[in-house]
Amino acid sequence: MIHQYKSNGYNIVLDVYSGSVHVMDDLCYAVTAVLNEQNEEYTEETLSEPSVLRALEERLGAVYKKEEIKEALLDIIELTKAGQLFVKDAFEDMIEAVKERKTVVKALCLHIAHDCNLACKYCFAEEGEYHGRRALMSFEVGKKALDFLIANSGNRQNLEVDFFGGEPLMNWQVVKDLVAYGRKQEKQHNKHFRFTVTTNGVLLNDEIQEFINKEMDNVVLSLDGRQEVNDRMRPFRNGEGSYKLIVPKFQKLADSRNQEKYYVRGTFTRENFDFAEDILHFADLGFKQMSIEPVVGDESDPYAIREEDLPAIREEYDRLARIIIEREKCGKGFNFFHFMIDLDGGPCVAKRLSGCGSGTEYLAVTPWGDLYPCHQFVGQESFLMGNVDEGIVRPQIADDFRSVSVYSKKGCRDCFAKFYCSGGCMANSYNFNGSLQSTYEIGCEMQRKRIECAIMIKAALAER
């Protein structure tokens, strides 16, 4: 499978099954396009047949000389011979083995607080209530959750625990107690916990910052960008904005972590399609690690992204990509999460085929100990898998998630981005289409654009 596109003056060709990326001149790009139209599985031998060259001359002879076309075809043949172009799909045959592999739980999202001190308008968690009631996780429930993780992690040594909400800092003592308990268990069970926390920063102070820097492998800081953007969508319950209170705290925390192992994470809506300005605002505030996510909501929501918004969003991603290149070249670079792409390694085959591991390797735990496939399914009783006392009592839910792959999803099979997004978010698929095996097409369109931009940035910076 070949994907070709033009971006910022570059002719980019991606061979999906080998992962090879090529920046081509106009002629080689055109030759590849003509060959790709035939949708054939080419080899060095088939490309060398005289009929192939004649067909190319018929299509391209009005613009290029025959000798030029022949030279370009020889280059394409060499790439094919090297396994970098027109590579056959070797992954579909692996899917059954991936589905049958023994999976262990390696990560928990602890809903330490189903409560929040902000009233964000787009919050899928309903200000922390998650379709239920406000509650704080007790130490006993959290302790059982960590015990469950250890008991179900098999031989895996590194385990991940994210303190999530609502707002986790509203239950800070329990967070500290659970970290201390986890550290004790590490030695007894030969495990290592990687703790993270996601916070809106309202309650952040020096004592909490010191603890975070000592114990948290990563921290996610929620901020939507410019003050007017943030305060419109992330106010306190009395309607006042949160920007002025939290920004100095976030700046201090990021600097105290040497601008590493954190993310400032925002959300853009249809009210700020100029979200590149929010990213630049983050950078001008001194942040180096950042992300702006597209809001996910029903079309009836006034802020939700709709299909007609996609052209403007694509243009803004293009603009942001050019800005990132300019900033990097002048020594003012920063990391934008969605443009960070590993063309040399990346996730293992199982991850590329089947996604994030929600429902199998990754589970969410409510304040009262219920287990769900991930934080976005919390409160949907049909996805209640069990609890920390009894463990998984509905294993068929895990089986349903395990059956999902980029080959089982019709919308993924012919998509060039499938090995980068691994089928996308299953919660979005279900919430918009009622099926884990579906796709959230608006999200897919944005993901495809982000991947194209990320690859183009790699090409541009490689020229330095």
Salt bridges, closest charged atoms under 4 A:
GLU37 OE1 - ARG59 NH1 2.81
GLU92 OE2 - ARG413 NH2 2.76
GLU96 OE2 - LYS99 NZ 3.41
ASP115 OD1 - ARG134 NH1 2.79
ASP115 OD1 - ARG237 NH2 3.37
GLU126 OE1 - HIS131 ND1 3.47
GLU127 OE1 - ARG134 NH2 3.67
GLU127 OE1 - ARG237 NE 3.38
GLU129 OE2 - ARG134 NH2 3.02
ASP147 OD2 - LYS143 NZ 3.73
GLU186 OE2 - ARG183 NH1 2.71
GLU186 OE2 - HIS192 ND1 3.28
ASP206 OD1 - LYS252 NZ 2.60
GLU207 OE2 - LYS176 NZ 3.38
GLU215 OE1 - ARG183 NE 2.83
GLU271 OE1 - ARG232 NE 2.72
ASP274 OD1 - ARG226 NH2 2.94
GLU277 OE2 - ARG319 NH1 3.05
ASP278 OD1 - ARG226 NE 2.75
ASP284 OD1 - ARG327 NH2 3.42
GLU293 OE1 - HIS338 NE2 2.82
ASP309 OD1 - ARG270 NH2 2.83
GLU316 OE2 - ARG319 NH2 2.80
ASP318 OD2 - LYS449 NZ 2.96
GLU361 OE2 - ARG101 NH2 3.81
GLU361 OE1 - LYS351 NZ 2.57
ASP389 OD1 - LYS144 NZ 2.73
ASP399 OD1 - ARG402 NH1 2.86
GLU441 OE1 - ARG448 NH2 3.29
GLU445 OE1 - ARG314 NH2 2.70
GLU445 OE2 - ARG448 NH2 2.65
GLU452 OE2 - HIS3 NE2 2.71
